[in-house]
Amino acid sequence: MNLIEALDDPNLFAPWFRDATWNAWRAILKGALALPMSVDEIAFFRSVADRAPPTERVQELWIVAGRRGGKDSVASVIASHAAALFRDAGQLRPGERALAMCLATDRDQAKIVLNYCRAYFTDIPLLQGMVERETAFGFELSNKIDIAVSTSNFRAVRGRPVLIAILDEVAFWRDDNSATPDEEVYRAIKPGLATMPGSMIVGISSPYRKTGLLHKKYKDHYGKPGKVLVIQAPTALLNPTIDPEIIAEALAEDPAAARAEWLAEFRDDISAFVSQEAVDACTSPDVLERPRVDGVKYSAFVDPSGGSSDSMTLAIGHSQLSEDKKRSISVLDAVREIRAPFSPDDAVAEFAALLQSYGIRSVRGDRYGAEWVSQAFKKAGIEYRPADLSKSEIYRDLLPRLNSGEVDLLDNRRLAAQLLGLERRTARGGRDSIDHAPGAKDDLANAAAGCLVYLTSARHQPVGASMGTYSRTSERAQTPLQREAATWSVPCTIL
């Protein structure tokens, strides 16, 4: 029994998909599964796929859809149908179980689809007897299939055969330890599909900015023949019951956001702040921290926090001349992050000890809670000076230095991920701002950027005030721009 027959069967999924409002989705699914279509369905399919219907079942289905268009309902029935009808014909080794998985940015999001799936196997008499055991992340079926949810972490999906993988709201996946969690998970899933005939990846999401896996699939496959099908459809087309006034009001209030959320258009007003190539070029591989060197003057920047939600972070660095003595290089020597929850006084004491170990008696930082922060650091023997640049201005000033290779970063995954996750937003008035994406963090990036920018900012102590000597003998402690010489000595600025 194919999926469309199951959707129309009153003993299976018909009670959830009974009326004509689901006809748009039926046409999309028929196209993805290469099932017979009417003339009207073919015309509709072409309008949302910009191509003829596939002649064979696709291996990947990517749906760029507006909010409240029924994405989770459709994702759940695709997964449940595939899981219920699976029969092991030698694909699985003895004792092995395959996965029908739903992945999302967090388990709460993924459980939306899981709960829909559970309802089918709980409420449909024909499927009730298949559930053998409930687990922490889903349930096991009697036909060697586990329906489960997981976070968008590539480590969590390795090693299992995969019957179907639902990548839920994939345009919004975030991971503090990875700049590209969507692409890493996709690569980790692919081998698990290889041994399962009829397996499929279904990426289903509202669109966001023009980067990431969803946009890549859209750019590479939308409107093109092949086994990867990309659909783009606004909310009103997929869900004709939606009140058009809701969409009209959203478009009037924030056109850029509403066009993405309701019209399924990728956003033009949000772009990536810095490229992967630029960050990689400025990173010293395997250098996690640099010890204090005599004769070098260090500076620091702190991003404070009250301890309840955000991390409190610190970055320490110094400025030196490049090998040809023509440029200033801002070098990051140490970073610290204390994640919430924590005691602010204990965090300040820990940071003060590190600052003093580098000979630092004055630290600059974000204006957050300036008076409290100043007093806390003063008690610990450190002067705290609020920054005169906003966070967005600090990022703005860091960008040209990153792109020109005039900074030397530590090999810190969280720092790199946060830098690569920063977004440049253009407001309706034309003014740009730079900040983290919704739901993401940038505490570590903020501290590092502040440290690096203020080391050579023209509004502060200029390079060349006093010179010391800084030597490095390890190639692993060098930026890619400096690896031609394995041993060298250059003047270093004393601020």
One Martini backbone bead per residue (centre of mass of N, CA, C, O) as a GRO file, in nm:
protein
  495
    1MET     BB    1   0.092   0.039   0.027
    2ASN     BB    2   0.073   0.348  -0.040
    3LEU     BB    3   0.055   0.662   0.087
    4ILE     BB    4  -0.208   0.755  -0.051
    5GLU     BB    5  -0.378   0.512   0.028
    6ALA     BB    6  -0.338   0.560   0.335
    7LEU     BB    7  -0.468   0.848   0.339
    8ASP     BB    8  -0.756   0.722   0.221
    9ASP     BB    9  -0.779   0.531   0.461
   10PRO     BB   10  -1.003   0.492   0.724
   11ASN     BB   11  -0.801   0.278   0.882
   12LEU     BB   12  -0.587   0.505   0.890
   13PHE     BB   13  -0.518   0.843   0.786
   14ALA     BB   14  -0.788   0.988   0.702
   15PRO     BB   15  -0.879   1.140   0.971
   16TRP     BB   16  -0.627   1.354   0.924
   17PHE     BB   17  -0.685   1.364   0.574
   18ARG     BB   18  -0.998   1.419   0.461
   19ASP     BB   19  -0.969   1.683   0.304
   20ALA     BB   20  -0.898   1.923   0.046
   21THR     BB   21  -0.662   2.077   0.205
   22TRP     BB   22  -0.453   1.821   0.122
   23ASN     BB   23  -0.404   1.824  -0.195
   24ALA     BB   24  -0.127   1.953  -0.224
   25TRP     BB   25   0.027   1.730  -0.074
   26ARG     BB   26  -0.056   1.497  -0.256
   27ALA     BB   27   0.092   1.602  -0.507
   28ILE     BB   28   0.376   1.605  -0.387
   29LEU     BB   29   0.387   1.302  -0.305
   30LYS     BB   30   0.338   1.185  -0.581
   31GLY     BB   31   0.590   1.301  -0.707
   32ALA     BB   32   0.804   1.175  -0.509
   33LEU     BB   33   0.673   0.866  -0.573
   34ALA     BB   34   0.577   0.827  -0.869
   35LEU     BB   35   0.270   0.880  -0.906
   36PRO     BB   36  -0.018   0.914  -1.026
   37MET     BB   37  -0.151   1.202  -1.214
   38SER     BB   38  -0.323   1.463  -1.268
   39VAL     BB   39  -0.346   1.742  -1.447
   40ASP     BB   40  -0.375   1.931  -1.201
   41GLU     BB   41  -0.139   1.812  -1.035
   42ILE     BB   42   0.082   1.875  -1.237
   43ALA     BB   43   0.042   2.180  -1.239
   44PHE     BB   44   0.097   2.221  -0.941
   45PHE     BB   45   0.373   2.093  -0.924
   46ARG     BB   46   0.513   2.293  -1.118
   47SER     BB   47   0.459   2.550  -0.932
   48VAL     BB   48   0.654   2.419  -0.683
   49ALA     BB   49   0.908   2.283  -0.872
   50ASP     BB   50   0.985   2.363  -1.172
   51ARG     BB   51   0.890   2.068  -1.278
   52ALA     BB   52   0.866   1.762  -1.354
   53PRO     BB   53   0.770   1.477  -1.264
   54PRO     BB   54   0.894   1.212  -1.150
   55THR     BB   55   0.974   0.870  -1.264
   56GLU     BB   56   1.097   0.830  -0.970
   57ARG     BB   57   1.175   0.782  -0.672
   58VAL     BB   58   1.301   0.975  -0.440
   59GLN     BB   59   1.573   1.035  -0.207
   60GLU     BB   60   1.504   1.351  -0.188
   61LEU     BB   61   1.310   1.582   0.022
   62TRP     BB   62   1.256   1.937  -0.023
   63ILE     BB   63   1.079   2.170   0.195
   64VAL     BB   64   0.977   2.500   0.123
   65ALA     BB   65   0.786   2.648   0.383
   66GLY     BB   66   0.543   2.781   0.538
   67ARG     BB   67   0.381   2.854   0.799
   68ARG     BB   68   0.118   2.650   0.877
   69GLY     BB   69   0.131   2.413   0.630
   70GLY     BB   70   0.186   2.101   0.751
   71LYS     BB   71   0.472   1.978   0.792
   72ASP     BB   72   0.456   1.786   1.045
   73SER     BB   73   0.226   1.609   0.949
   74VAL     BB   74   0.369   1.501   0.696
   75ALA     BB   75   0.626   1.393   0.825
   76SER     BB   76   0.482   1.185   1.010
   77VAL     BB   77   0.343   1.013   0.784
   78ILE     BB   78   0.592   0.928   0.635
   79ALA     BB   79   0.731   0.781   0.872
   80SER     BB   80   0.498   0.588   0.956
   81HIS     BB   81   0.458   0.441   0.690
   82ALA     BB   82   0.746   0.332   0.657
   83ALA     BB   83   0.755   0.180   0.930
   84ALA     BB   84   0.495  -0.005   0.907
   85LEU     BB   85   0.590  -0.139   0.609
   86PHE     BB   86   0.829  -0.276   0.707
   87ARG     BB   87   1.046  -0.543   0.569
   88ASP     BB   88   1.266  -0.782   0.631
   89ALA     BB   89   1.511  -0.875   0.352
   90GLY     BB   90   1.825  -0.869   0.471
   91GLN     BB   91   1.929  -0.579   0.567
   92LEU     BB   92   1.955  -0.699   0.849
   93ARG     BB   93   2.113  -0.784   1.112
   94PRO     BB   94   2.141  -0.961   1.375
   95GLY     BB   95   1.980  -0.741   1.606
   96GLU     BB   96   1.901  -0.525   1.411
   97ARG     BB   97   1.796  -0.175   1.389
   98ALA     BB   98   1.598   0.060   1.249
   99LEU     BB   99   1.545   0.404   1.144
  100ALA     BB  100   1.297   0.653   1.232
  101MET     BB  101   1.384   0.991   1.206
  102CYS     BB  102   1.389   1.297   1.409
  103LEU     BB  103   1.536   1.611   1.342
  104ALA     BB  104   1.648   1.879   1.558
  105THR     BB  105   1.760   2.141   1.745
  106ASP     BB  106   1.561   1.994   1.951
  107ARG     BB  107   1.363   1.780   2.128
  108ASP     BB  108   1.105   1.948   2.136
  109GLN     BB  109   1.077   1.980   1.833
  110ALA     BB  110   1.091   1.674   1.756
  111LYS     BB  111   0.831   1.587   1.931
  112ILE     BB  112   0.612   1.676   1.742
  113VAL     BB  113   0.642   1.442   1.544
  114LEU     BB  114   0.641   1.210   1.747
  115ASN     BB  115   0.350   1.257   1.855
  116TYR     BB  116   0.212   1.202   1.590
  117CYS     BB  117   0.315   0.913   1.558
  118ARG     BB  118   0.200   0.799   1.822
  119ALA     BB  119  -0.098   0.846   1.752
  120TYR     BB  120  -0.121   0.641   1.527
  121PHE     BB  121  -0.025   0.387   1.714
  122THR     BB  122  -0.268   0.439   1.924
  123ASP     BB  123  -0.544   0.504   1.734
  124ILE     BB  124  -0.479   0.271   1.531
  125PRO     BB  125  -0.568  -0.048   1.527
  126LEU     BB  126  -0.364  -0.164   1.305
  127LEU     BB  127  -0.102  -0.034   1.488
  128GLN     BB  128  -0.103  -0.099   1.796
  129GLY     BB  129   0.059  -0.386   1.798
  130MET     BB  130   0.357  -0.271   1.719
  131VAL     BB  131   0.414  -0.176   2.004
  132GLU     BB  132   0.667  -0.276   2.238
  133ARG     BB  133   0.837   0.002   2.321
  134GLU     BB  134   0.924   0.250   2.526
  135THR     BB  135   1.132   0.535   2.508
  136ALA     BB  136   1.306   0.822   2.563
  137PHE     BB  137   1.294   0.881   2.216
  138GLY     BB  138   1.043   0.664   2.177
  139PHE     BB  139   0.972   0.368   1.970
  140GLU     BB  140   0.911   0.021   1.930
  141LEU     BB  141   0.882  -0.215   1.678
  142SER     BB  142   0.807  -0.541   1.554
  143ASN     BB  143   0.982  -0.469   1.263
  144LYS     BB  144   1.270  -0.333   1.346
  145ILE     BB  145   1.161  -0.040   1.429
  146ASP     BB  146   1.266   0.290   1.516
  147ILE     BB  147   1.109   0.564   1.667
  148ALA     BB  148   1.295   0.876   1.668
  149VAL     BB  149   1.468   1.129   1.841
  150SER     BB  150   1.693   1.411   1.768
  151THR     BB  151   1.951   1.595   1.753
  152SER     BB  152   2.165   1.819   1.564
  153ASN     BB  153   2.391   1.560   1.583
  154PHE     BB  154   2.622   1.366   1.430
  155ARG     BB  155   2.682   1.163   1.672
  156ALA     BB  156   2.368   1.059   1.701
  157VAL     BB  157   2.360   0.911   1.381
  158ARG     BB  158   2.561   0.695   1.402
  159GLY     BB  159   2.554   0.335   1.308
  160ARG     BB  160   2.266   0.338   1.168
  161PRO     BB  161   2.009   0.230   1.005
  162VAL     BB  162   1.813   0.422   0.759
  163LEU     BB  163   1.494   0.473   0.643
  164ILE     BB  164   1.420   0.764   0.778
  165ALA     BB  165   1.478   1.128   0.752
  166ILE     BB  166   1.388   1.404   0.951
  167LEU     BB  167   1.446   1.754   0.879
  168ASP     BB  168   1.359   1.981   1.109
  169GLU     BB  169   1.400   2.296   1.064
  170VAL     BB  170   1.697   2.320   0.919
  171ALA     BB  171   1.745   2.640   0.898
  172PHE     BB  172   1.766   2.645   1.249
  173TRP     BB  173   2.021   2.518   1.317
  174ARG     BB  174   2.213   2.476   1.627
  175ASP     BB  175   2.576   2.489   1.729
  176ASP     BB  176   2.840   2.571   1.936
  177ASN     BB  177   3.041   2.333   1.791
  178SER     BB  178   2.907   2.430   1.507
  179ALA     BB  179   2.867   2.588   1.191
  180THR     BB  180   2.747   2.296   1.036
  181PRO     BB  181   2.513   2.087   1.141
  182ASP     BB  182   2.353   2.013   0.885
  183GLU     BB  183   2.592   1.895   0.715
  184GLU     BB  184   2.697   1.689   0.923
  185VAL     BB  185   2.438   1.521   0.946
  186TYR     BB  186   2.403   1.450   0.651
  187ARG     BB  187   2.673   1.293   0.627
  188ALA     BB  188   2.602   1.085   0.859
  189ILE     BB  189   2.339   0.960   0.724
  190LYS     BB  190   2.400   0.845   0.440
  191PRO     BB  191   2.520   0.559   0.513
  192GLY     BB  192   2.248   0.454   0.654
  193LEU     BB  193   2.088   0.443   0.365
  194ALA     BB  194   2.243   0.242   0.171
  195THR     BB  195   2.100  -0.046   0.296
  196MET     BB  196   1.804   0.094   0.236
  197PRO     BB  197   1.552   0.035   0.062
  198GLY     BB  198   1.363   0.330   0.016
  199SER     BB  199   1.507   0.548   0.129
  200MET     BB  200   1.486   0.879   0.307
  201ILE     BB  201   1.510   1.232   0.277
  202VAL     BB  202   1.347   1.493   0.484
  203GLY     BB  203   1.339   1.833   0.421
  204ILE     BB  204   1.171   2.063   0.655
  205SER     BB  205   1.113   2.421   0.602
  206SER     BB  206   1.161   2.721   0.676
  207PRO     BB  207   1.313   2.990   0.571
  208TYR     BB  208   1.610   3.186   0.552
  209ARG     BB  209   1.900   3.224   0.479
  210LYS     BB  210   2.158   3.212   0.211
  211THR     BB  211   2.232   2.941   0.382
  212GLY     BB  212   2.300   2.623   0.389
  213LEU     BB  213   2.146   2.329   0.315
  214LEU     BB  214   1.872   2.424   0.208
  215HIS     BB  215   1.985   2.633   0.005
  216LYS     BB  216   2.164   2.440  -0.151
  217LYS     BB  217   1.940   2.255  -0.253
  218TYR     BB  218   1.786   2.476  -0.395
  219LYS     BB  219   2.012   2.575  -0.587
  220ASP     BB  220   2.084   2.278  -0.713
  221HIS     BB  221   1.751   2.153  -0.756
  222TYR     BB  222   1.563   2.361  -0.837
  223GLY     BB  223   1.408   2.275  -1.137
  224LYS     BB  224   1.552   1.987  -1.144
  225PRO     BB  225   1.639   1.698  -1.239
  226GLY     BB  226   1.599   1.407  -1.028
  227LYS     BB  227   1.647   1.258  -0.690
  228VAL     BB  228   1.609   1.567  -0.613
  229LEU     BB  229   1.349   1.732  -0.439
  230VAL     BB  230   1.214   2.068  -0.471
  231ILE     BB  231   1.004   2.266  -0.264
  232GLN     BB  232   0.800   2.574  -0.311
  233ALA     BB  233   0.568   2.706  -0.056
  234PRO     BB  234   0.320   2.872   0.059
  235THR     BB  235   0.090   2.866   0.296
  236ALA     BB  236  -0.178   2.915   0.128
  237LEU     BB  237  -0.127   2.665  -0.061
  238LEU     BB  238  -0.118   2.440   0.174
  239ASN     BB  239  -0.328   2.632   0.364
  240PRO     BB  240  -0.648   2.750   0.297
  241THR     BB  241  -0.737   2.815   0.613
  242ILE     BB  242  -0.584   3.057   0.633
  243ASP     BB  243  -0.568   3.378   0.741
  244PRO     BB  244  -0.491   3.646   0.540
  245GLU     BB  245  -0.461   3.871   0.762
  246ILE     BB  246  -0.213   3.759   0.903
  247ILE     BB  247  -0.022   3.797   0.662
  248ALA     BB  248  -0.072   4.099   0.607
  249GLU     BB  249   0.024   4.201   0.885
  250ALA     BB  250   0.312   4.085   0.869
  251LEU     BB  251   0.398   4.242   0.611
  252ALA     BB  252   0.358   4.526   0.737
  253GLU     BB  253   0.555   4.495   0.985
  254ASP     BB  254   0.764   4.257   0.839
  255PRO     BB  255   0.851   4.180   0.532
  256ALA     BB  256   1.103   3.998   0.547
  257ALA     BB  257   1.000   3.790   0.754
  258ALA     BB  258   0.722   3.721   0.616
  259ARG     BB  259   0.832   3.610   0.346
  260ALA     BB  260   0.955   3.366   0.486
  261GLU     BB  261   0.720   3.252   0.676
  262TRP     BB  262   0.473   3.271   0.442
  263LEU     BB  263   0.630   3.269   0.133
  264ALA     BB  264   0.906   3.104   0.118
  265GLU     BB  265   1.150   3.318   0.134
  266PHE     BB  266   1.451   3.406   0.113
  267ARG     BB  267   1.663   3.615   0.274
  268ASP     BB  268   1.814   3.946   0.202
  269ASP     BB  269   1.870   4.087   0.504
  270ILE     BB  270   2.053   3.823   0.553
  271SER     BB  271   2.396   3.759   0.640
  272ALA     BB  272   2.696   3.659   0.654
  273PHE     BB  273   2.972   3.781   0.818
  274VAL     BB  274   3.168   3.525   0.773
  275SER     BB  275   3.388   3.308   0.645
  276GLN     BB  276   3.533   3.005   0.664
  277GLU     BB  277   3.799   3.082   0.521
  278ALA     BB  278   3.879   3.319   0.707
  279VAL     BB  279   3.891   3.165   0.975
  280ASP     BB  280   4.089   2.943   0.891
  281ALA     BB  281   4.327   3.142   0.808
  282CYS     BB  282   4.332   3.255   1.131
  283THR     BB  283   4.403   2.962   1.233
  284SER     BB  284   4.576   2.778   1.475
  285PRO     BB  285   4.649   2.469   1.475
  286ASP     BB  286   4.619   2.323   1.797
  287VAL     BB  287   4.586   2.608   1.939
  288LEU     BB  288   4.450   2.671   2.261
  289GLU     BB  289   4.709   2.814   2.402
  290ARG     BB  290   4.907   3.090   2.528
  291PRO     BB  291   5.167   3.174   2.690
  292ARG     BB  292   5.343   3.365   2.871
  293VAL     BB  293   5.560   3.641   2.770
  294ASP     BB  294   5.826   3.802   2.810
  295GLY     BB  295   5.776   4.144   2.704
  296VAL     BB  296   5.464   4.124   2.692
  297LYS     BB  297   5.168   4.300   2.622
  298TYR     BB  298   4.850   4.263   2.761
  299SER     BB  299   4.504   4.218   2.670
  300ALA     BB  300   4.144   4.264   2.753
  301PHE     BB  301   3.810   4.101   2.729
  302VAL     BB  302   3.472   4.127   2.860
  303ASP     BB  303   3.165   3.925   2.896
  304PRO     BB  304   2.921   3.970   3.092
  305SER     BB  305   2.723   3.807   3.363
  306GLY     BB  306   2.469   3.708   3.595
  307GLY     BB  307   2.438   3.363   3.565
  308SER     BB  308   2.147   3.253   3.435
  309SER     BB  309   2.216   3.230   3.100
  310ASP     BB  310   2.472   3.353   3.021
  311SER     BB  311   2.783   3.375   2.951
  312MET     BB  312   3.114   3.421   3.073
  313THR     BB  313   3.377   3.611   2.913
  314LEU     BB  314   3.731   3.576   2.801
  315ALA     BB  315   4.001   3.774   2.647
  316ILE     BB  316   4.345   3.730   2.539
  317GLY     BB  317   4.602   3.960   2.409
  318HIS     BB  318   4.822   4.065   2.133
  319SER     BB  319   5.058   4.277   1.967
  320GLN     BB  320   5.214   4.248   1.640
  321LEU     BB  321   5.442   4.213   1.402
  322SER     BB  322   5.506   4.121   1.116
  323GLU     BB  323   5.759   3.982   0.946
  324ASP     BB  324   5.775   4.256   0.754
  325LYS     BB  325   5.678   4.507   0.941
  326LYS     BB  326   5.383   4.619   0.800
  327ARG     BB  327   5.201   4.472   1.018
  328SER     BB  328   4.937   4.413   1.231
  329ILE     BB  329   4.895   4.156   1.484
  330SER     BB  330   4.626   3.991   1.632
  331VAL     BB  331   4.659   3.796   1.930
  332LEU     BB  332   4.528   3.504   2.060
  333ASP     BB  333   4.584   3.348   2.385
  334ALA     BB  334   4.299   3.353   2.555
  335VAL     BB  335   4.007   3.167   2.671
  336ARG     BB  336   3.690   3.209   2.853
  337GLU     BB  337   3.413   2.998   2.983
  338ILE     BB  338   3.114   3.056   3.179
  339ARG     BB  339   2.844   2.872   3.239
  340ALA     BB  340   2.531   2.856   3.292
  341PRO     BB  341   2.521   2.848   3.606
  342PHE     BB  342   2.658   3.120   3.822
  343SER     BB  343   2.886   3.298   4.009
  344PRO     BB  344   2.990   3.612   3.959
  345ASP     BB  345   3.214   3.631   4.175
  346ASP     BB  346   3.364   3.373   4.090
  347ALA     BB  347   3.418   3.461   3.800
  348VAL     BB  348   3.585   3.710   3.862
  349ALA     BB  349   3.806   3.565   4.023
  350GLU     BB  350   3.900   3.383   3.791
  351PHE     BB  351   3.970   3.608   3.589
  352ALA     BB  352   4.169   3.767   3.766
  353ALA     BB  353   4.382   3.545   3.783
  354LEU     BB  354   4.441   3.533   3.479
  355LEU     BB  355   4.515   3.826   3.433
  356GLN     BB  356   4.756   3.829   3.635
  357SER     BB  357   4.922   3.605   3.482
  358TYR     BB  358   4.948   3.836   3.235
  359GLY     BB  359   4.979   4.131   3.370
  360ILE     BB  360   4.681   4.232   3.424
  361ARG     BB  361   4.500   4.543   3.552
  362SER     BB  362   4.315   4.595   3.288
  363VAL     BB  363   3.973   4.586   3.169
  364ARG     BB  364   3.767   4.542   2.899
  365GLY     BB  365   3.400   4.596   2.838
  366ASP     BB  366   3.095   4.555   2.857
  367ARG     BB  367   2.810   4.752   2.966
  368TYR     BB  368   2.705   4.544   3.139
  369GLY     BB  369   2.651   4.625   3.445
  370ALA     BB  370   2.887   4.830   3.506
  371GLU     BB  371   2.890   4.881   3.815
  372TRP     BB  372   2.904   4.592   3.917
  373VAL     BB  373   3.150   4.506   3.754
  374SER     BB  374   3.350   4.716   3.855
  375GLN     BB  375   3.337   4.634   4.156
  376ALA     BB  376   3.416   4.338   4.130
  377PHE     BB  377   3.699   4.388   4.000
  378LYS     BB  378   3.810   4.578   4.216
  379LYS     BB  379   3.814   4.364   4.445
  380ALA     BB  380   4.023   4.187   4.251
  381GLY     BB  381   4.233   4.412   4.121
  382ILE     BB  382   4.052   4.526   3.871
  383GLU     BB  383   4.009   4.727   3.607
  384TYR     BB  384   3.701   4.855   3.467
  385ARG     BB  385   3.627   4.925   3.113
  386PRO     BB  386   3.406   5.051   2.922
  387ALA     BB  387   3.301   5.037   2.616
  388ASP     BB  388   3.271   5.259   2.320
  389LEU     BB  389   3.174   5.008   2.173
  390SER     BB  390   2.970   4.826   2.020
  391LYS     BB  391   2.915   4.516   1.922
  392SER     BB  392   2.867   4.581   1.621
  393GLU     BB  393   3.126   4.758   1.592
  394ILE     BB  394   3.329   4.541   1.659
  395TYR     BB  395   3.259   4.351   1.427
  396ARG     BB  396   3.307   4.551   1.201
  397ASP     BB  397   3.619   4.592   1.273
  398LEU     BB  398   3.701   4.285   1.242
  399LEU     BB  399   3.649   4.195   0.948
  400PRO     BB  400   3.899   4.311   0.788
  401ARG     BB  401   4.104   4.145   0.960
  402LEU     BB  402   4.007   3.868   0.882
  403ASN     BB  403   4.022   3.900   0.564
  404SER     BB  404   4.351   3.987   0.592
  405GLY     BB  405   4.501   3.818   0.828
  406GLU     BB  406   4.528   4.012   1.119
  407VAL     BB  407   4.468   3.745   1.276
  408ASP     BB  408   4.514   3.512   1.568
  409LEU     BB  409   4.366   3.219   1.629
  410LEU     BB  410   4.224   2.985   1.804
  411ASP     BB  411   4.147   2.633   1.843
  412ASN     BB  412   3.804   2.698   1.873
  413ARG     BB  413   3.497   2.577   1.814
  414ARG     BB  414   3.307   2.780   1.952
  415LEU     BB  415   3.426   3.032   1.832
  416ALA     BB  416   3.392   2.962   1.534
  417ALA     BB  417   3.086   2.913   1.542
  418GLN     BB  418   3.009   3.201   1.638
  419LEU     BB  419   3.132   3.359   1.407
  420LEU     BB  420   2.973   3.198   1.176
  421GLY     BB  421   2.680   3.278   1.315
  422LEU     BB  422   2.689   3.550   1.228
  423GLU     BB  423   2.481   3.843   1.148
  424ARG     BB  424   2.371   4.050   0.884
  425ARG     BB  425   2.154   4.327   0.922
  426THR     BB  426   1.896   4.497   0.731
  427ALA     BB  427   1.723   4.757   0.765
  428ARG     BB  428   1.482   4.959   0.634
  429GLY     BB  429   1.691   5.213   0.670
  430GLY     BB  430   1.992   5.061   0.603
  431ARG     BB  431   2.092   4.954   0.868
  432ASP     BB  432   2.345   4.782   1.020
  433SER     BB  433   2.372   4.461   1.191
  434ILE     BB  434   2.552   4.256   1.440
  435ASP     BB  435   2.459   3.915   1.520
  436HIS     BB  436   2.304   3.670   1.644
  437ALA     BB  437   2.099   3.430   1.614
  438PRO     BB  438   1.820   3.299   1.690
  439GLY     BB  439   1.915   3.102   1.976
  440ALA     BB  440   2.195   3.197   1.991
  441LYS     BB  441   2.551   3.252   2.045
  442ASP     BB  442   2.832   3.520   2.139
  443ASP     BB  443   3.022   3.545   2.390
  444LEU     BB  444   3.300   3.455   2.280
  445ALA     BB  445   3.309   3.639   2.030
  446ASN     BB  446   3.290   3.908   2.180
  447ALA     BB  447   3.552   3.891   2.342
  448ALA     BB  448   3.748   3.841   2.106
  449ALA     BB  449   3.677   4.088   1.937
  450GLY     BB  450   3.741   4.303   2.149
  451CYS     BB  451   4.035   4.233   2.186
  452LEU     BB  452   4.132   4.261   1.885
  453VAL     BB  453   4.033   4.551   1.826
  454TYR     BB  454   4.172   4.709   2.075
  455LEU     BB  455   4.471   4.652   2.006
  456THR     BB  456   4.438   4.845   1.708
  457SER     BB  457   4.288   5.088   1.771
  458ALA     BB  458   4.301   5.423   1.685
  459ARG     BB  459   4.160   5.528   1.965
  460HIS     BB  460   4.413   5.406   2.078
  461GLN     BB  461   4.693   5.268   2.124
  462PRO     BB  462   4.945   5.266   1.918
  463VAL     BB  463   5.150   5.126   1.720
  464GLY     BB  464   5.490   5.156   1.850
  465ALA     BB  465   5.549   5.259   2.143
  466SER     BB  466   5.674   4.971   2.218
  467MET     BB  467   5.941   4.725   2.211
  468GLY     BB  468   5.961   4.380   2.171
  469THR     BB  469   6.005   4.021   2.198
  470TYR     BB  470   5.868   3.756   1.982
  471SER     BB  471   5.871   3.400   1.997
  472ARG     BB  472   5.848   3.125   1.752
  473THR     BB  473   5.900   2.755   1.694
  474SER     BB  474   5.613   2.663   1.611
  475GLU     BB  475   5.412   2.583   1.350
  476ARG     BB  476   5.143   2.540   1.527
  477ALA     BB  477   5.170   2.866   1.624
  478GLN     BB  478   5.080   2.943   1.334
  479THR     BB  479   4.975   3.099   1.083
  480PRO     BB  480   4.935   3.054   0.750
  481LEU     BB  481   5.107   3.323   0.687
  482GLN     BB  482   5.372   3.197   0.882
  483ARG     BB  483   5.476   2.896   0.778
  484GLU     BB  484   5.749   2.944   0.620
  485ALA     BB  485   5.853   2.988   0.914
  486ALA     BB  486   5.965   2.799   1.189
  487THR     BB  487   6.174   3.036   1.275
  488TRP     BB  488   6.115   3.341   1.463
  489SER     BB  489   6.156   3.707   1.508
  490VAL     BB  490   5.955   3.971   1.651
  491PRO     BB  491   5.819   4.247   1.709
  492CYS     BB  492   5.647   4.384   2.003
  493THR     BB  493   5.387   4.540   2.136
  494ILE     BB  494   5.368   4.796   2.385
  495LEU     BB  495   5.081   4.930   2.554
   0.00000   0.00000   0.00000
